[in-house]
Every structure is written in structure tokens, then in C-alpha cells.
Amino acid sequence: MEDKTDFIKATIRKFLQVANKYAAIEELPIRVDNALTVTTREAHTIQAIGEGEPISITDVASTLGITKSAASQMVTKLTAKDLLRKERSPHNNKEWQVSLTPLGWRAFEAHEQAHGKDLAYLVERLSSFSLSQIATISVLLESIGNVMDHRLDE
């Protein structure tokens, strides 16, 4: 019979499997139009910006759980593809804020269509969970995130 430690380790292994699958999904292309695709990772950046625009690069990093440097690199990449517009913040001359271009909004919509069914499926499945079960999942993910933050800070 498994003890609590074995069960925790099995749960961590399942999480790692999910994390690896998620990493692979982040590199999958999403077609914006006949001439343009974006990776799922790029689409998630576009989504974060579209939902909060105008938004600072620092806020993009915070929303996505990445470093400010990684967010800045992604913004530069997406700006070069004409998906984002980058301007100095009116409140802080040292900060940049970004917003979507018309092409960026098309990418935003393509992402919504591509992953809308996944979100709907997850909401449907998780709706059968009790609030207590969902809270437990949230605390579990927060704990795993804290361990990852600590590891990244080393």
C-alpha cells in the first residue's frame, strides 16, 4: 500500500508529464492568416497584452510568470512581426507599454478560436469539482510555483 509520500511523488510525476506536454504545445503553430503563423507561446503573450492593453512589459512578465528580460525579448520579436506597437509610457519615461496592432488583434482572435474549445472543455470538467477541490488544486499549483520560483532565483 502506498503511503502519503509515495502518493505525493506520483502526483509530482503526473504534474511533470503535464508540464512537458504543455511545453510542447507552447511551440505549436496557430495560423493567423495564409501568410502568418504564431507559436502558442507568442499567442499567449498576445493574449496577455490584448486583455490588458495598454500594458507595460513588466506587467506582461508578471502576467505570464516570466522574467522581464524574456518578456522584453518576446515583445521585440512580436513588434518585428507587426503584431505589437511599443511606446513610451506616459507615466514613466523608463517604462514601455505595448498594445496590439490590427494584425495583433487578428492573432488574438485566432488564438481564441484555436484554444477556446480547450478552455470550454476544462471549465466543463472542473465545474463538476467542488469548490474545496478546486481550492486544493489552486494551493497545489501555488506550492509548485513557489518551488519553481525558488529554483529560478538560485
VMD Tcl script that draws the C-alpha trace (Angstrom):
set ca {
  {0.00 0.00 0.00}
  {1.26 3.45 -0.87}
  {1.91 5.94 1.85}
  {1.36 9.69 1.63}
  {4.91 10.37 0.40}
  {4.51 7.87 -2.45}
  {1.22 9.49 -3.42}
  {2.82 12.94 -3.40}
  {5.67 11.69 -5.59}
  {3.20 10.11 -8.03}
  {1.30 13.40 -8.18}
  {4.53 15.29 -8.90}
  {5.34 12.82 -11.72}
  {1.89 13.45 -13.22}
  {2.49 17.19 -12.97}
  {5.85 16.83 -14.75}
  {4.16 14.87 -17.54}
  {1.59 17.66 -17.92}
  {4.34 20.30 -17.83}
  {6.24 18.53 -20.61}
  {3.11 18.28 -22.76}
  {2.39 21.96 -22.12}
  {5.93 22.90 -23.18}
  {5.41 21.02 -26.45}
  {2.05 22.75 -27.01}
  {3.67 26.16 -26.48}
  {5.69 25.59 -29.67}
  {2.72 24.53 -31.84}
  {1.76 26.99 -34.60}
  {-1.51 28.88 -34.75}
  {-2.47 30.13 -38.20}
  {-3.36 33.83 -38.21}
  {-3.82 34.07 -41.97}
  {-2.39 32.43 -45.10}
  {0.94 34.22 -44.69}
  {1.39 34.21 -40.90}
  {1.51 31.74 -38.04}
  {2.48 32.38 -34.44}
  {3.56 29.87 -31.83}
  {1.22 29.19 -28.96}
  {3.78 30.89 -26.69}
  {3.62 34.02 -28.86}
  {-0.17 33.81 -28.86}
  {-0.22 33.68 -25.06}
  {1.86 36.86 -24.96}
  {-0.54 38.46 -27.45}
  {-3.48 37.35 -25.30}
  {-1.97 38.84 -22.14}
  {-1.39 42.14 -23.93}
  {-4.80 42.19 -25.59}
  {-6.58 41.56 -22.29}
  {-4.70 44.34 -20.51}
  {-3.67 46.87 -23.11}
  {-2.02 49.17 -22.96}
  {0.21 47.14 -20.65}
  {3.79 47.56 -19.51}
  {6.45 44.99 -20.30}
  {6.83 44.45 -16.54}
  {3.13 43.62 -16.32}
  {3.40 41.26 -19.30}
  {6.22 39.44 -17.46}
  {4.18 39.26 -14.27}
  {1.05 38.04 -16.06}
  {2.94 35.28 -17.85}
  {5.23 34.37 -14.94}
  {8.41 35.05 -16.92}
  {11.33 37.40 -16.42}
  {11.18 40.98 -17.62}
  {14.05 40.17 -19.99}
  {12.10 37.26 -21.54}
  {9.01 39.45 -21.88}
  {11.07 42.22 -23.49}
  {12.59 39.77 -25.99}
  {9.15 38.42 -26.89}
  {7.77 41.95 -27.29}
  {10.67 42.83 -29.60}
  {10.02 39.68 -31.66}
  {6.26 40.36 -31.92}
  {6.84 44.04 -32.71}
  {9.09 43.00 -35.61}
  {6.23 40.83 -36.91}
  {3.93 43.90 -36.76}
  {1.74 42.26 -34.11}
  {2.52 44.79 -31.37}
  {3.02 48.51 -31.03}
  {5.54 49.63 -28.39}
  {5.50 53.17 -26.97}
  {6.97 55.01 -24.01}
  {4.65 55.02 -21.02}
  {3.07 58.43 -20.41}
  {3.57 57.86 -16.65}
  {7.18 56.69 -16.63}
  {9.74 57.57 -19.29}
  {11.79 54.47 -18.39}
  {8.89 52.08 -18.98}
  {7.46 50.85 -22.26}
  {3.85 49.97 -22.81}
  {2.61 47.71 -25.55}
  {-0.65 47.23 -27.37}
  {-1.88 45.14 -30.28}
  {-1.81 46.26 -33.89}
  {-4.72 45.27 -36.17}
  {-2.68 42.20 -37.18}
  {-2.09 41.51 -33.48}
  {-5.84 41.55 -32.90}
  {-6.23 39.00 -35.72}
  {-3.67 36.80 -33.95}
  {-5.56 37.31 -30.67}
  {-8.79 36.13 -32.33}
  {-7.02 33.17 -33.98}
  {-5.75 32.10 -30.58}
  {-9.21 32.47 -29.05}
  {-10.66 30.24 -31.76}
  {-7.86 27.69 -31.56}
  {-7.96 27.30 -27.80}
  {-11.50 28.31 -26.95}
  {-12.67 24.71 -27.13}
  {-9.87 23.60 -24.78}
  {-10.87 26.22 -22.23}
  {-14.55 25.32 -22.55}
  {-13.68 21.64 -22.02}
  {-11.61 22.42 -18.92}
  {-14.33 24.64 -17.46}
  {-16.89 21.91 -18.10}
  {-14.72 19.23 -16.45}
  {-13.74 21.39 -13.49}
  {-17.31 22.55 -12.94}
  {-18.10 19.10 -11.54}
  {-15.42 19.61 -8.87}
  {-16.40 21.05 -5.52}
  {-15.12 24.48 -4.59}
  {-12.94 22.77 -1.99}
  {-11.36 20.53 -4.64}
  {-10.67 23.49 -6.91}
  {-9.15 25.38 -3.97}
  {-6.91 22.37 -3.27}
  {-5.72 22.33 -6.88}
  {-5.03 26.05 -6.67}
  {-2.99 25.66 -3.49}
  {-1.10 22.72 -5.02}
  {-0.22 24.74 -8.13}
  {0.81 27.71 -5.98}
  {3.11 25.46 -3.92}
  {4.70 24.01 -7.07}
  {5.06 27.53 -8.46}
  {6.80 28.67 -5.28}
  {9.31 25.81 -5.54}
  {9.94 26.76 -9.19}
  {10.38 30.44 -8.26}
  {12.90 29.45 -5.60}
  {14.80 27.28 -8.07}
  {14.85 30.04 -10.69}
  {16.14 32.54 -8.12}
  {19.12 30.32 -7.16}
}
mol new
graphics top color blue
foreach p $ca { graphics top sphere $p radius 0.5 }
foreach p [lrange $ca 0 end-1] q [lrange $ca 1 end] { graphics top cylinder $p $q radius 0.2 }
display resetview
